[in-house]
Amino acid sequence: MEGQSNEQPVQLSDAQTILDSITDAFFSLNTDWQFSYVNRQTVKTLECERADLLGKSIWDVYPGTVGSDFERMYRKAAQEQLALSSTPTIRTTSDGTT
């Protein structure tokens, strides 16, 4: 039939490959604010290992963000189910604190 595509749906492993290949840092948080996915660029940008983030609350990993514009923006986006249009910067010291 004309117009039909032989393309297969994107599989989760394909999505992970794509997210790991992009040059922007990308991470996802679950409803408890725990990191559920971090791509390679996030690990590189934040100078940490995936295991340092996965399953941990963003507020525990970066306590300096609590009460900040970063926290307010993320909580508002989650509450209103909005995508963030700007990317806040988390600066860390050599010992990993913010």
Distance bins in CASP14 RR format, pairs under 12 A and 6 or more apart:
PFRMAT RR
TARGET T0000
AUTHOR 0000-0000-0000
RMODE 2
METHOD distances of the structure
MODEL  1
7 14 0 0 0 0 0 1 0 0 0 0 0
8 14 0 0 0 0 1 0 0 0 0 0 0
9 15 0 0 0 0 0 1 0 0 0 0 0
10 16 0 0 0 0 0 1 0 0 0 0 0
10 17 0 0 0 0 1 0 0 0 0 0 0
10 18 0 0 0 0 1 0 0 0 0 0 0
10 19 0 0 0 0 0 1 0 0 0 0 0
11 17 0 0 0 0 1 0 0 0 0 0 0
11 18 0 0 0 0 0 1 0 0 0 0 0
12 18 0 0 0 0 0 1 0 0 0 0 0
12 19 0 0 0 0 0 1 0 0 0 0 0
12 37 0 0 0 0 0 1 0 0 0 0 0
13 19 0 0 0 0 0 1 0 0 0 0 0
13 20 0 0 0 0 0 1 0 0 0 0 0
14 20 0 0 0 0 0 1 0 0 0 0 0
14 21 0 0 0 0 0 1 0 0 0 0 0
15 21 0 0 0 0 0 1 0 0 0 0 0
15 22 0 0 0 0 0 1 0 0 0 0 0
15 26 0 0 0 0 0 1 0 0 0 0 0
15 28 0 0 0 0 0 1 0 0 0 0 0
15 37 0 0 0 0 1 0 0 0 0 0 0
15 39 0 0 0 0 0 1 0 0 0 0 0
16 22 0 0 0 0 0 1 0 0 0 0 0
16 26 0 0 0 0 0 1 0 0 0 0 0
16 28 0 0 0 0 0 1 0 0 0 0 0
16 37 1 0 0 1 0 0 0 0 0 0 0
16 38 0 0 0 0 0 1 0 0 0 0 0
16 39 0 0 0 0 1 0 0 0 0 0 0
16 40 0 0 0 0 0 1 0 0 0 0 0
16 50 0 0 0 0 0 1 0 0 0 0 0
17 39 0 0 0 0 0 1 0 0 0 0 0
17 40 0 0 0 0 0 1 0 0 0 0 0
18 24 0 0 0 0 0 1 0 0 0 0 0
18 26 0 0 0 0 1 0 0 0 0 0 0
18 39 0 0 0 0 1 0 0 0 0 0 0
18 40 0 0 0 0 0 1 0 0 0 0 0
19 25 0 0 0 0 0 1 0 0 0 0 0
19 26 1 0 1 0 0 0 0 0 0 0 0
19 27 0 0 0 0 1 0 0 0 0 0 0
19 28 0 0 0 0 1 0 0 0 0 0 0
19 37 1 0 0 1 0 0 0 0 0 0 0
19 38 0 0 0 0 1 0 0 0 0 0 0
19 39 1 0 1 0 0 0 0 0 0 0 0
19 40 0 0 0 0 1 0 0 0 0 0 0
19 41 0 0 0 0 1 0 0 0 0 0 0
19 42 0 0 0 0 1 0 0 0 0 0 0
20 26 0 0 0 0 1 0 0 0 0 0 0
20 27 0 0 0 0 0 1 0 0 0 0 0
20 37 0 0 0 0 1 0 0 0 0 0 0
20 38 0 0 0 0 1 0 0 0 0 0 0
20 39 1 0 1 0 0 0 0 0 0 0 0
20 40 1 0 1 0 0 0 0 0 0 0 0
20 41 0 0 0 0 1 0 0 0 0 0 0
20 42 0 0 0 0 1 0 0 0 0 0 0
20 43 0 0 0 0 1 0 0 0 0 0 0
20 44 0 0 0 0 0 1 0 0 0 0 0
20 50 0 0 0 0 0 1 0 0 0 0 0
21 39 0 0 0 0 1 0 0 0 0 0 0
21 40 1 0 0 1 0 0 0 0 0 0 0
21 41 0 0 0 0 1 0 0 0 0 0 0
22 39 1 0 0 1 0 0 0 0 0 0 0
22 40 0 0 0 0 1 0 0 0 0 0 0
22 41 1 0 0 1 0 0 0 0 0 0 0
22 42 0 0 0 0 0 1 0 0 0 0 0
22 44 0 0 0 0 0 1 0 0 0 0 0
23 39 0 0 0 0 1 0 0 0 0 0 0
23 40 0 0 0 0 1 0 0 0 0 0 0
23 41 1 0 0 1 0 0 0 0 0 0 0
23 42 0 0 0 0 0 1 0 0 0 0 0
23 44 0 0 0 0 1 0 0 0 0 0 0
23 45 0 0 0 0 0 1 0 0 0 0 0
24 39 0 0 0 0 1 0 0 0 0 0 0
24 40 0 0 0 0 0 1 0 0 0 0 0
24 41 1 0 0 1 0 0 0 0 0 0 0
24 42 0 0 0 0 1 0 0 0 0 0 0
24 44 0 0 0 0 0 1 0 0 0 0 0
24 45 0 0 0 0 1 0 0 0 0 0 0
24 87 0 0 0 0 1 0 0 0 0 0 0
25 35 0 0 0 0 0 1 0 0 0 0 0
25 37 0 0 0 0 0 1 0 0 0 0 0
25 38 0 0 0 0 1 0 0 0 0 0 0
25 39 1 0 0 1 0 0 0 0 0 0 0
25 40 0 0 0 0 1 0 0 0 0 0 0
25 41 1 0 1 0 0 0 0 0 0 0 0
25 42 1 0 1 0 0 0 0 0 0 0 0
25 43 0 0 0 0 1 0 0 0 0 0 0
25 44 1 0 0 1 0 0 0 0 0 0 0
25 45 1 0 1 0 0 0 0 0 0 0 0
25 46 1 0 0 1 0 0 0 0 0 0 0
25 47 0 0 0 0 0 1 0 0 0 0 0
25 48 0 0 0 0 0 1 0 0 0 0 0
25 53 0 0 0 0 0 1 0 0 0 0 0
25 87 1 0 0 1 0 0 0 0 0 0 0
25 88 0 0 0 0 0 1 0 0 0 0 0
25 89 0 0 0 0 0 1 0 0 0 0 0
25 90 0 0 0 0 1 0 0 0 0 0 0
26 35 0 0 0 0 0 1 0 0 0 0 0
26 36 0 0 0 0 0 1 0 0 0 0 0
26 37 1 0 0 1 0 0 0 0 0 0 0
26 38 1 0 0 1 0 0 0 0 0 0 0
26 39 1 0 1 0 0 0 0 0 0 0 0
26 40 0 0 0 0 1 0 0 0 0 0 0
26 41 1 0 0 1 0 0 0 0 0 0 0
26 42 1 0 0 1 0 0 0 0 0 0 0
26 43 0 0 0 0 0 1 0 0 0 0 0
26 44 0 0 0 0 0 1 0 0 0 0 0
26 45 0 0 0 0 0 1 0 0 0 0 0
26 46 0 0 0 0 0 1 0 0 0 0 0
26 84 0 0 0 0 0 1 0 0 0 0 0
26 87 0 0 0 0 0 1 0 0 0 0 0
27 33 0 0 0 0 0 1 0 0 0 0 0
27 34 0 0 0 0 0 1 0 0 0 0 0
27 35 1 0 1 0 0 0 0 0 0 0 0
27 36 0 0 0 0 1 0 0 0 0 0 0
27 37 1 0 0 1 0 0 0 0 0 0 0
27 38 1 0 1 0 0 0 0 0 0 0 0
27 39 1 0 0 1 0 0 0 0 0 0 0
27 40 0 0 0 0 0 1 0 0 0 0 0
27 41 0 0 0 0 1 0 0 0 0 0 0
27 42 1 0 1 0 0 0 0 0 0 0 0
27 43 0 0 0 0 1 0 0 0 0 0 0
27 45 0 0 0 0 1 0 0 0 0 0 0
27 46 0 0 0 0 1 0 0 0 0 0 0
27 48 0 0 0 0 0 1 0 0 0 0 0
27 50 0 0 0 0 1 0 0 0 0 0 0
27 53 1 0 0 1 0 0 0 0 0 0 0
27 54 0 0 0 0 1 0 0 0 0 0 0
27 55 0 0 0 0 0 1 0 0 0 0 0
27 56 0 0 0 0 0 1 0 0 0 0 0
27 58 0 0 0 0 1 0 0 0 0 0 0
27 61 0 0 0 0 0 1 0 0 0 0 0
27 62 0 0 0 0 0 1 0 0 0 0 0
27 74 0 0 0 0 0 1 0 0 0 0 0
27 84 0 0 0 0 0 1 0 0 0 0 0
27 87 0 0 0 0 0 1 0 0 0 0 0
27 90 0 0 0 0 0 1 0 0 0 0 0
28 34 0 0 0 0 1 0 0 0 0 0 0
28 35 1 0 0 1 0 0 0 0 0 0 0
28 36 1 0 1 0 0 0 0 0 0 0 0
28 37 1 0 1 0 0 0 0 0 0 0 0
28 38 0 0 0 0 1 0 0 0 0 0 0
28 39 0 0 0 0 1 0 0 0 0 0 0
28 42 0 0 0 0 0 1 0 0 0 0 0
28 53 0 0 0 0 0 1 0 0 0 0 0
28 54 0 0 0 0 0 1 0 0 0 0 0
28 55 0 0 0 0 0 1 0 0 0 0 0
28 58 0 0 0 0 0 1 0 0 0 0 0
28 74 0 0 0 0 0 1 0 0 0 0 0
28 78 0 0 0 0 0 1 0 0 0 0 0
28 84 0 0 0 0 0 1 0 0 0 0 0
29 35 1 0 0 1 0 0 0 0 0 0 0
29 36 1 0 0 1 0 0 0 0 0 0 0
29 37 0 0 0 0 1 0 0 0 0 0 0
29 38 0 0 0 0 1 0 0 0 0 0 0
29 42 0 0 0 0 0 1 0 0 0 0 0
29 53 0 0 0 0 1 0 0 0 0 0 0
29 54 0 0 0 0 0 1 0 0 0 0 0
29 55 0 0 0 0 1 0 0 0 0 0 0
29 56 0 0 0 0 0 1 0 0 0 0 0
29 57 0 0 0 0 1 0 0 0 0 0 0
29 58 1 0 1 0 0 0 0 0 0 0 0
29 59 0 0 0 0 0 1 0 0 0 0 0
29 61 0 0 0 0 0 1 0 0 0 0 0
29 62 0 0 0 0 0 1 0 0 0 0 0
29 71 0 0 0 0 0 1 0 0 0 0 0
29 74 1 0 0 1 0 0 0 0 0 0 0
29 75 0 0 0 0 0 1 0 0 0 0 0
29 77 0 0 0 0 0 1 0 0 0 0 0
29 78 1 0 0 1 0 0 0 0 0 0 0
29 84 0 0 0 0 0 1 0 0 0 0 0
30 36 1 0 1 0 0 0 0 0 0 0 0
30 37 0 0 0 0 1 0 0 0 0 0 0
30 54 0 0 0 0 0 1 0 0 0 0 0
30 55 1 0 0 1 0 0 0 0 0 0 0
30 56 0 0 0 0 0 1 0 0 0 0 0
30 57 0 0 0 0 1 0 0 0 0 0 0
30 58 0 0 0 0 0 1 0 0 0 0 0
30 78 0 0 0 0 0 1 0 0 0 0 0
31 57 0 0 0 0 0 1 0 0 0 0 0
31 75 0 0 0 0 0 1 0 0 0 0 0
31 78 0 0 0 0 1 0 0 0 0 0 0
31 79 0 0 0 0 0 1 0 0 0 0 0
31 81 0 0 0 0 0 1 0 0 0 0 0
32 55 0 0 0 0 1 0 0 0 0 0 0
32 56 0 0 0 0 0 1 0 0 0 0 0
32 57 1 0 0 1 0 0 0 0 0 0 0
32 58 0 0 0 0 1 0 0 0 0 0 0
32 59 0 0 0 0 0 1 0 0 0 0 0
32 60 0 0 0 0 0 1 0 0 0 0 0
32 78 0 0 0 0 0 1 0 0 0 0 0
33 53 0 0 0 0 0 1 0 0 0 0 0
33 55 0 0 0 0 1 0 0 0 0 0 0
33 56 0 0 0 0 1 0 0 0 0 0 0
33 57 1 0 1 0 0 0 0 0 0 0 0
33 58 1 0 1 0 0 0 0 0 0 0 0
33 59 1 0 1 0 0 0 0 0 0 0 0
33 60 0 0 0 0 1 0 0 0 0 0 0
33 61 0 0 0 0 1 0 0 0 0 0 0
33 62 0 0 0 0 0 1 0 0 0 0 0
33 65 0 0 0 0 0 1 0 0 0 0 0
33 66 0 0 0 0 0 1 0 0 0 0 0
33 71 0 0 0 0 1 0 0 0 0 0 0
33 74 0 0 0 0 1 0 0 0 0 0 0
33 75 0 0 0 0 1 0 0 0 0 0 0
33 77 0 0 0 0 0 1 0 0 0 0 0
33 78 0 0 0 0 1 0 0 0 0 0 0
34 53 0 0 0 0 1 0 0 0 0 0 0
34 54 1 0 0 1 0 0 0 0 0 0 0
34 55 1 0 1 0 0 0 0 0 0 0 0
34 56 1 0 0 1 0 0 0 0 0 0 0
34 57 1 0 1 0 0 0 0 0 0 0 0
34 58 1 0 0 1 0 0 0 0 0 0 0
34 59 0 0 0 0 1 0 0 0 0 0 0
34 60 0 0 0 0 1 0 0 0 0 0 0
34 61 0 0 0 0 1 0 0 0 0 0 0
35 42 0 0 0 0 1 0 0 0 0 0 0
35 43 0 0 0 0 0 1 0 0 0 0 0
35 46 0 0 0 0 0 1 0 0 0 0 0
35 48 0 0 0 0 0 1 0 0 0 0 0
35 49 0 0 0 0 0 1 0 0 0 0 0
35 50 0 0 0 0 1 0 0 0 0 0 0
35 51 0 0 0 0 0 1 0 0 0 0 0
35 52 0 0 0 0 1 0 0 0 0 0 0
35 53 1 0 1 0 0 0 0 0 0 0 0
35 54 1 0 1 0 0 0 0 0 0 0 0
35 55 1 0 1 0 0 0 0 0 0 0 0
35 56 1 0 0 1 0 0 0 0 0 0 0
35 57 0 0 0 0 1 0 0 0 0 0 0
35 58 1 0 0 1 0 0 0 0 0 0 0
35 59 0 0 0 0 0 1 0 0 0 0 0
35 60 0 0 0 0 0 1 0 0 0 0 0
35 61 1 0 0 1 0 0 0 0 0 0 0
35 62 0 0 0 0 0 1 0 0 0 0 0
36 50 0 0 0 0 0 1 0 0 0 0 0
36 53 0 0 0 0 1 0 0 0 0 0 0
36 54 1 0 0 1 0 0 0 0 0 0 0
36 55 1 0 0 1 0 0 0 0 0 0 0
36 56 0 0 0 0 0 1 0 0 0 0 0
36 57 0 0 0 0 0 1 0 0 0 0 0
36 58 0 0 0 0 0 1 0 0 0 0 0
37 43 0 0 0 0 0 1 0 0 0 0 0
37 50 0 0 0 0 1 0 0 0 0 0 0
37 53 0 0 0 0 1 0 0 0 0 0 0
37 54 1 0 0 1 0 0 0 0 0 0 0
37 55 0 0 0 0 0 1 0 0 0 0 0
38 44 0 0 0 0 0 1 0 0 0 0 0
38 45 0 0 0 0 1 0 0 0 0 0 0
38 46 0 0 0 0 1 0 0 0 0 0 0
38 48 0 0 0 0 1 0 0 0 0 0 0
38 49 0 0 0 0 1 0 0 0 0 0 0
38 50 1 0 1 0 0 0 0 0 0 0 0
38 51 0 0 0 0 1 0 0 0 0 0 0
38 52 0 0 0 0 1 0 0 0 0 0 0
38 53 1 0 1 0 0 0 0 0 0 0 0
38 54 1 0 0 1 0 0 0 0 0 0 0
38 55 0 0 0 0 0 1 0 0 0 0 0
38 56 0 0 0 0 0 1 0 0 0 0 0
38 58 0 0 0 0 0 1 0 0 0 0 0
38 61 0 0 0 0 0 1 0 0 0 0 0
39 45 0 0 0 0 1 0 0 0 0 0 0
39 46 0 0 0 0 0 1 0 0 0 0 0
39 50 0 0 0 0 1 0 0 0 0 0 0
39 53 0 0 0 0 0 1 0 0 0 0 0
39 54 0 0 0 0 0 1 0 0 0 0 0
40 46 0 0 0 0 0 1 0 0 0 0 0
40 48 0 0 0 0 0 1 0 0 0 0 0
40 49 0 0 0 0 0 1 0 0 0 0 0
40 50 0 0 0 0 1 0 0 0 0 0 0
41 47 0 0 0 0 0 1 0 0 0 0 0
41 50 0 0 0 0 0 1 0 0 0 0 0
41 87 0 0 0 0 0 1 0 0 0 0 0
42 48 0 0 0 0 1 0 0 0 0 0 0
42 49 0 0 0 0 0 1 0 0 0 0 0
42 50 0 0 0 0 1 0 0 0 0 0 0
42 52 0 0 0 0 0 1 0 0 0 0 0
42 53 1 0 0 1 0 0 0 0 0 0 0
42 54 0 0 0 0 0 1 0 0 0 0 0
42 58 0 0 0 0 0 1 0 0 0 0 0
42 61 0 0 0 0 0 1 0 0 0 0 0
42 87 0 0 0 0 0 1 0 0 0 0 0
42 90 0 0 0 0 0 1 0 0 0 0 0
43 49 1 0 0 1 0 0 0 0 0 0 0
43 50 1 0 1 0 0 0 0 0 0 0 0
43 51 0 0 0 0 1 0 0 0 0 0 0
43 52 0 0 0 0 1 0 0 0 0 0 0
43 53 1 0 0 1 0 0 0 0 0 0 0
43 54 0 0 0 0 0 1 0 0 0 0 0
44 50 0 0 0 0 0 1 0 0 0 0 0
45 53 0 0 0 0 0 1 0 0 0 0 0
45 87 0 0 0 0 0 1 0 0 0 0 0
45 89 0 0 0 0 1 0 0 0 0 0 0
45 90 0 0 0 0 1 0 0 0 0 0 0
45 91 0 0 0 0 0 1 0 0 0 0 0
45 92 0 0 0 0 0 1 0 0 0 0 0
46 52 0 0 0 0 1 0 0 0 0 0 0
46 53 1 0 0 1 0 0 0 0 0 0 0
46 58 0 0 0 0 0 1 0 0 0 0 0
46 61 0 0 0 0 1 0 0 0 0 0 0
46 62 0 0 0 0 1 0 0 0 0 0 0
46 89 0 0 0 0 0 1 0 0 0 0 0
46 90 1 0 0 1 0 0 0 0 0 0 0
46 91 0 0 0 0 0 1 0 0 0 0 0
46 92 1 0 0 1 0 0 0 0 0 0 0
46 96 0 0 0 0 1 0 0 0 0 0 0
46 98 0 0 0 0 0 1 0 0 0 0 0
47 53 0 0 0 0 0 1 0 0 0 0 0
47 90 0 0 0 0 0 1 0 0 0 0 0
47 91 0 0 0 0 0 1 0 0 0 0 0
47 92 1 0 0 1 0 0 0 0 0 0 0
47 93 0 0 0 0 0 1 0 0 0 0 0
47 94 0 0 0 0 1 0 0 0 0 0 0
47 95 0 0 0 0 0 1 0 0 0 0 0
47 96 0 0 0 0 1 0 0 0 0 0 0
48 54 0 0 0 0 0 1 0 0 0 0 0
48 56 0 0 0 0 0 1 0 0 0 0 0
48 61 0 0 0 0 1 0 0 0 0 0 0
48 62 0 0 0 0 0 1 0 0 0 0 0
48 90 0 0 0 0 0 1 0 0 0 0 0
48 92 0 0 0 0 1 0 0 0 0 0 0
48 95 0 0 0 0 0 1 0 0 0 0 0
48 96 1 0 0 1 0 0 0 0 0 0 0
49 56 0 0 0 0 0 1 0 0 0 0 0
49 61 0 0 0 0 0 1 0 0 0 0 0
50 56 0 0 0 0 0 1 0 0 0 0 0
51 61 0 0 0 0 0 1 0 0 0 0 0
52 58 0 0 0 0 0 1 0 0 0 0 0
52 60 0 0 0 0 0 1 0 0 0 0 0
52 61 1 0 0 1 0 0 0 0 0 0 0
52 62 0 0 0 0 0 1 0 0 0 0 0
52 92 0 0 0 0 0 1 0 0 0 0 0
52 96 0 0 0 0 1 0 0 0 0 0 0
53 60 0 0 0 0 0 1 0 0 0 0 0
53 61 1 0 0 1 0 0 0 0 0 0 0
53 62 0 0 0 0 1 0 0 0 0 0 0
53 90 0 0 0 0 0 1 0 0 0 0 0
53 96 0 0 0 0 0 1 0 0 0 0 0
54 61 0 0 0 0 0 1 0 0 0 0 0
55 61 0 0 0 0 1 0 0 0 0 0 0
56 62 0 0 0 0 1 0 0 0 0 0 0
56 63 0 0 0 0 0 1 0 0 0 0 0
57 63 0 0 0 0 1 0 0 0 0 0 0
57 65 0 0 0 0 0 1 0 0 0 0 0
57 66 0 0 0 0 0 1 0 0 0 0 0
57 71 0 0 0 0 0 1 0 0 0 0 0
57 74 0 0 0 0 0 1 0 0 0 0 0
58 64 0 0 0 0 0 1 0 0 0 0 0
58 65 1 0 0 1 0 0 0 0 0 0 0
58 66 0 0 0 0 1 0 0 0 0 0 0
58 68 0 0 0 0 0 1 0 0 0 0 0
58 70 0 0 0 0 1 0 0 0 0 0 0
58 71 0 0 0 0 1 0 0 0 0 0 0
58 74 1 0 0 1 0 0 0 0 0 0 0
58 75 0 0 0 0 0 1 0 0 0 0 0
58 78 0 0 0 0 0 1 0 0 0 0 0
58 88 0 0 0 0 0 1 0 0 0 0 0
58 90 0 0 0 0 1 0 0 0 0 0 0
58 98 0 0 0 0 0 1 0 0 0 0 0
59 65 1 0 0 1 0 0 0 0 0 0 0
59 66 1 0 1 0 0 0 0 0 0 0 0
59 67 0 0 0 0 1 0 0 0 0 0 0
59 68 0 0 0 0 0 1 0 0 0 0 0
59 70 0 0 0 0 0 1 0 0 0 0 0
59 71 1 0 0 1 0 0 0 0 0 0 0
59 74 0 0 0 0 1 0 0 0 0 0 0
59 75 0 0 0 0 0 1 0 0 0 0 0
59 90 0 0 0 0 0 1 0 0 0 0 0
59 98 0 0 0 0 0 1 0 0 0 0 0
60 66 0 0 0 0 1 0 0 0 0 0 0
60 97 0 0 0 0 0 1 0 0 0 0 0
60 98 0 0 0 0 0 1 0 0 0 0 0
61 90 0 0 0 0 1 0 0 0 0 0 0
61 92 0 0 0 0 1 0 0 0 0 0 0
61 96 0 0 0 0 1 0 0 0 0 0 0
61 97 0 0 0 0 0 1 0 0 0 0 0
61 98 0 0 0 0 1 0 0 0 0 0 0
62 68 0 0 0 0 1 0 0 0 0 0 0
62 70 0 0 0 0 1 0 0 0 0 0 0
62 71 0 0 0 0 1 0 0 0 0 0 0
62 74 0 0 0 0 0 1 0 0 0 0 0
62 88 0 0 0 0 0 1 0 0 0 0 0
62 89 0 0 0 0 0 1 0 0 0 0 0
62 90 1 0 1 0 0 0 0 0 0 0 0
62 91 0 0 0 0 1 0 0 0 0 0 0
62 92 1 0 0 1 0 0 0 0 0 0 0
62 93 0 0 0 0 0 1 0 0 0 0 0
62 96 0 0 0 0 1 0 0 0 0 0 0
62 97 0 0 0 0 1 0 0 0 0 0 0
62 98 1 0 1 0 0 0 0 0 0 0 0
63 70 0 0 0 0 0 1 0 0 0 0 0
63 71 0 0 0 0 0 1 0 0 0 0 0
63 90 0 0 0 0 0 1 0 0 0 0 0
63 92 0 0 0 0 0 1 0 0 0 0 0
63 96 0 0 0 0 0 1 0 0 0 0 0
63 97 1 0 0 1 0 0 0 0 0 0 0
63 98 1 0 0 1 0 0 0 0 0 0 0
64 70 0 0 0 0 1 0 0 0 0 0 0
64 71 0 0 0 0 1 0 0 0 0 0 0
64 90 0 0 0 0 1 0 0 0 0 0 0
64 91 0 0 0 0 1 0 0 0 0 0 0
64 92 0 0 0 0 1 0 0 0 0 0 0
64 93 0 0 0 0 0 1 0 0 0 0 0
64 96 0 0 0 0 0 1 0 0 0 0 0
64 97 1 0 0 1 0 0 0 0 0 0 0
64 98 1 0 1 0 0 0 0 0 0 0 0
65 71 1 0 1 0 0 0 0 0 0 0 0
65 72 0 0 0 0 1 0 0 0 0 0 0
65 73 0 0 0 0 0 1 0 0 0 0 0
65 74 0 0 0 0 1 0 0 0 0 0 0
65 75 0 0 0 0 0 1 0 0 0 0 0
65 88 0 0 0 0 1 0 0 0 0 0 0
65 89 0 0 0 0 0 1 0 0 0 0 0
65 90 1 0 0 1 0 0 0 0 0 0 0
65 91 0 0 0 0 0 1 0 0 0 0 0
65 92 0 0 0 0 0 1 0 0 0 0 0
65 97 0 0 0 0 0 1 0 0 0 0 0
65 98 1 0 0 1 0 0 0 0 0 0 0
66 72 0 0 0 0 0 1 0 0 0 0 0
66 74 0 0 0 0 0 1 0 0 0 0 0
66 75 0 0 0 0 0 1 0 0 0 0 0
66 90 0 0 0 0 0 1 0 0 0 0 0
66 98 0 0 0 0 1 0 0 0 0 0 0
67 73 0 0 0 0 0 1 0 0 0 0 0
67 74 0 0 0 0 0 1 0 0 0 0 0
67 75 0 0 0 0 1 0 0 0 0 0 0
67 98 0 0 0 0 0 1 0 0 0 0 0
68 74 0 0 0 0 1 0 0 0 0 0 0
68 75 0 0 0 0 0 1 0 0 0 0 0
68 88 0 0 0 0 1 0 0 0 0 0 0
68 89 0 0 0 0 0 1 0 0 0 0 0
68 90 0 0 0 0 1 0 0 0 0 0 0
68 91 0 0 0 0 0 1 0 0 0 0 0
68 98 0 0 0 0 1 0 0 0 0 0 0
69 75 0 0 0 0 0 1 0 0 0 0 0
69 76 0 0 0 0 0 1 0 0 0 0 0
69 84 0 0 0 0 0 1 0 0 0 0 0
69 86 0 0 0 0 0 1 0 0 0 0 0
69 88 1 0 0 1 0 0 0 0 0 0 0
69 89 0 0 0 0 0 1 0 0 0 0 0
69 90 0 0 0 0 0 1 0 0 0 0 0
70 76 0 0 0 0 0 1 0 0 0 0 0
70 77 0 0 0 0 0 1 0 0 0 0 0
70 84 0 0 0 0 0 1 0 0 0 0 0
70 86 0 0 0 0 0 1 0 0 0 0 0
70 87 0 0 0 0 0 1 0 0 0 0 0
70 88 1 0 1 0 0 0 0 0 0 0 0
70 89 0 0 0 0 1 0 0 0 0 0 0
70 90 1 0 0 1 0 0 0 0 0 0 0
70 91 0 0 0 0 0 1 0 0 0 0 0
70 98 0 0 0 0 1 0 0 0 0 0 0
71 77 0 0 0 0 0 1 0 0 0 0 0
71 78 0 0 0 0 0 1 0 0 0 0 0
71 88 0 0 0 0 1 0 0 0 0 0 0
71 90 0 0 0 0 0 1 0 0 0 0 0
71 98 0 0 0 0 0 1 0 0 0 0 0
72 78 0 0 0 0 0 1 0 0 0 0 0
72 79 0 0 0 0 0 1 0 0 0 0 0
72 84 0 0 0 0 0 1 0 0 0 0 0
72 88 0 0 0 0 0 1 0 0 0 0 0
73 79 0 0 0 0 0 1 0 0 0 0 0
73 80 0 0 0 0 0 1 0 0 0 0 0
73 82 0 0 0 0 1 0 0 0 0 0 0
73 83 0 0 0 0 0 1 0 0 0 0 0
73 84 1 0 0 1 0 0 0 0 0 0 0
73 85 0 0 0 0 1 0 0 0 0 0 0
73 86 1 0 0 1 0 0 0 0 0 0 0
73 87 0 0 0 0 0 1 0 0 0 0 0
73 88 1 0 0 1 0 0 0 0 0 0 0
73 89 0 0 0 0 0 1 0 0 0 0 0
74 80 0 0 0 0 0 1 0 0 0 0 0
74 82 0 0 0 0 0 1 0 0 0 0 0
74 83 0 0 0 0 0 1 0 0 0 0 0
74 84 1 0 0 1 0 0 0 0 0 0 0
74 86 0 0 0 0 0 1 0 0 0 0 0
74 87 0 0 0 0 0 1 0 0 0 0 0
74 88 0 0 0 0 1 0 0 0 0 0 0
74 90 0 0 0 0 0 1 0 0 0 0 0
75 81 0 0 0 0 0 1 0 0 0 0 0
75 82 0 0 0 0 0 1 0 0 0 0 0
75 84 0 0 0 0 0 1 0 0 0 0 0
76 82 1 0 0 1 0 0 0 0 0 0 0
76 83 0 0 0 0 0 1 0 0 0 0 0
76 84 0 0 0 0 1 0 0 0 0 0 0
76 85 0 0 0 0 0 1 0 0 0 0 0
77 83 1 0 0 1 0 0 0 0 0 0 0
77 84 1 0 1 0 0 0 0 0 0 0 0
77 85 0 0 0 0 1 0 0 0 0 0 0
77 86 0 0 0 0 0 1 0 0 0 0 0
77 87 0 0 0 0 0 1 0 0 0 0 0
77 88 0 0 0 0 0 1 0 0 0 0 0
78 84 0 0 0 0 1 0 0 0 0 0 0
88 98 0 0 0 0 0 1 0 0 0 0 0
89 98 0 0 0 0 0 1 0 0 0 0 0
90 96 0 0 0 0 0 1 0 0 0 0 0
90 97 0 0 0 0 0 1 0 0 0 0 0
90 98 1 0 0 1 0 0 0 0 0 0 0
91 97 0 0 0 0 1 0 0 0 0 0 0
91 98 1 0 0 1 0 0 0 0 0 0 0
92 98 1 0 1 0 0 0 0 0 0 0 0
END
